[in-house]
Amino acid sequence: MGFGQDFVGKAILLLLTAGLSGFLIPYILKQIDDRKLREQKEFDSRKLQEQKEFDASLIRENNILEAQIKLLENLSAALWELQLLSLAVSYYKVHPNQERYELSLKNYDEKSWGLFKDVRCEISKAARLVSRKKYNDLLEFFSAKLIQEVDEDLMHLVDNNSSLERWKEYYGWILKKFPQEIDNIITPLAEELRLASPKARSNNSGATD
């Protein structure tokens, strides 16, 4: 019995389908794999870029933090040295010791302007690290407290052979008031830079209240 035409047609169609499937299925699977590979590479590239940006941001933040810490340290060190230098001059005038007075005055003359320069340089650095208000506060402190009340007042006492009472007034200011002025400029600066401990911020807030 011969094969019917319908059967032959179906057989041919089946063979063609099998042949196409043998070619198409691997091709389609390869396309899917290639697409997954491209997507994975794009994902990895994005993640790598994000990691690089995160690392760069972290480095910038660390650099800023180091600069802020150095600002406070250098500013504090220079201010306290100026306080001690000027205190020594007035101390040996109030508690008379001419030899030590002359030595402390010479020491002040030799070191003070270098310290003024250091303070002013740190204030310039602060311009990119603190708010405009704090920067202006530092400028005002430098002009009004350091140059006028510490240095110019001291030089006026020295040059005009001032009375013991005037020297006592200056000595009392340098000994008690000027340290408060230093704290009043450094502590808020540390708070703004978030370098003061929570306990210190709480204590300062309570003292202000």
C-alpha positions in Angstrom: 0.0 0.0 0.0 1.5 3.4 -1.0 1.9 6.3 1.2 -0.8 9.0 0.9 0.1 12.5 -0.2 -1.0 13.9 3.1 1.3 11.6 5.0 4.3 12.5 2.8 3.6 16.2 3.3 3.4 15.8 7.1 6.6 13.8 7.1 8.4 16.5 5.1 7.1 19.2 7.4 8.2 17.2 10.4 11.7 16.8 8.9 11.9 20.5 8.1 10.7 21.5 11.6 13.3 19.2 13.2 16.0 20.6 11.0 15.0 24.2 11.7 14.7 23.4 15.4 18.2 21.9 15.4 19.5 25.1 14.0 17.2 27.7 15.6 17.2 26.5 19.1 21.0 26.7 19.6 21.0 30.1 17.8 18.2 31.4 20.0 19.9 30.1 23.1 23.2 31.7 22.0 21.4 35.0 21.5 19.9 34.8 25.0 23.3 33.9 26.5 25.0 36.8 24.6 22.3 39.2 25.9 22.8 38.0 29.4 26.5 38.5 29.1 26.1 42.0 27.8 23.7 42.9 30.6 26.1 41.4 33.2 29.0 43.4 31.8 27.0 46.6 31.8 25.9 45.9 35.4 29.5 45.2 36.4 30.6 48.3 34.7 28.0 50.4 36.5 28.9 48.8 39.8 32.6 49.5 39.2 31.9 53.1 38.4 29.7 53.5 41.5 32.4 52.0 43.6 35.0 54.4 42.1 32.7 57.4 42.8 32.1 56.1 46.4 35.8 55.7 47.0 36.6 59.1 45.6 33.9 60.7 47.8 35.2 58.9 50.8 38.8 60.1 50.1 37.5 63.7 49.8 35.6 63.4 53.1 38.6 62.0 54.8 40.8 64.8 53.4 38.3 67.4 54.6 38.1 65.8 58.1 41.9 65.8 58.4 42.0 69.4 57.3 39.4 70.3 59.9 41.2 68.5 62.7 44.5 70.2 61.7 42.7 73.6 61.6 41.6 73.2 65.2 44.9 71.8 66.5 47.1 74.4 64.8 44.8 77.3 65.7 44.5 76.2 69.4 48.3 75.6 69.7 49.1 79.1 68.3 46.6 80.9 70.4 47.6 79.2 73.7 51.3 79.9 72.9 50.5 83.6 72.3 48.6 83.6 75.6 51.6 82.2 77.5 54.1 84.6 75.8 52.1 87.7 76.7 51.3 86.3 80.1 55.0 85.9 80.9 55.7 89.5 80.0 53.0 90.9 82.2 53.6 88.4 85.0 57.2 89.5 85.5 56.1 93.2 85.4 53.4 92.6 88.0 55.7 90.4 90.1 58.8 92.5 89.5 61.7 90.7 88.0 63.5 93.0 85.5 65.8 90.3 84.1 63.0 87.9 83.5 60.7 90.6 82.2 63.3 91.6 79.6 63.9 88.0 78.6 60.1 87.3 78.3 59.6 90.5 76.3 62.4 89.5 73.9 60.9 86.1 73.6 57.5 87.6 72.8 59.1 89.9 70.2 60.8 87.0 68.5 57.9 84.6 68.4 54.6 86.6 68.4 54.5 87.7 64.8 55.3 84.2 63.6 52.3 83.0 65.6 50.1 85.8 64.3 51.1 84.7 60.8 50.2 81.1 61.7 46.8 82.1 63.1 46.0 84.2 60.0 47.0 81.4 57.7 44.8 79.0 59.5 41.9 81.4 59.3 42.5 81.6 55.5 42.3 77.8 55.4 39.1 77.9 57.4 37.4 79.9 54.6 36.8 76.6 52.7 36.0 74.5 55.8 33.5 76.5 57.9 30.5 78.7 57.4 30.8 82.4 56.3 29.7 83.4 59.8 32.4 81.4 61.6 35.0 82.7 59.1 33.9 86.3 59.9 34.0 85.5 63.6 37.6 84.3 63.2 38.6 87.4 61.3 37.0 89.6 64.0 38.7 87.6 66.8 42.1 88.0 65.0 41.7 91.8 64.6 40.0 92.7 67.8 41.5 90.3 70.3 44.9 89.2 69.0 46.2 92.3 67.3 44.5 95.0 69.4 44.0 93.6 72.9 46.9 91.2 73.1 49.6 92.8 71.0 48.8 96.6 70.7 47.8 96.9 74.3 50.9 95.1 75.5 53.2 97.3 73.3 51.4 100.4 74.6 52.2 99.3 78.2 55.8 98.6 77.3 56.4 101.8 75.3 54.7 104.2 77.7 56.2 102.9 80.9 52.7 102.4 82.2 51.7 102.2 85.9 51.7 99.0 87.9 47.8 99.2 88.0 47.6 99.2 84.2 49.9 96.2 84.0 47.8 94.4 86.6 44.7 95.1 84.5 46.4 93.6 81.4 47.8 90.7 83.4 44.3 89.9 84.8 42.8 90.0 81.3 45.5 87.8 79.8 45.3 85.4 82.7 41.5 85.0 83.0 39.6 86.6 80.2 41.7 85.8 77.2 41.5 82.0 77.8 37.7 82.4 77.8 37.9 84.3 74.5 40.0 81.4 73.1 37.4 78.9 74.2 34.6 81.0 72.9 36.1 80.9 69.4 37.4 77.3 69.4 34.5 75.5 71.0 31.8 76.7 68.6 34.2 76.1 65.7 34.6 72.5 66.8 30.8 72.1 67.2 30.2 73.4 63.6 32.8 71.0 62.3 31.2 68.2 64.3 34.5 67.5 66.1 33.2 68.1 69.6 31.9 65.2 71.6 28.1 65.1 72.4 29.0 65.5 76.1 31.1 68.6 75.3 28.3 70.1 73.1 25.8 69.4 75.9 28.1 71.1 78.5 28.6 74.1 76.3 24.9 74.4 75.6 24.2 74.3 79.3 26.8 76.9 80.0 25.3 79.1 77.3 21.8 78.7 78.8 
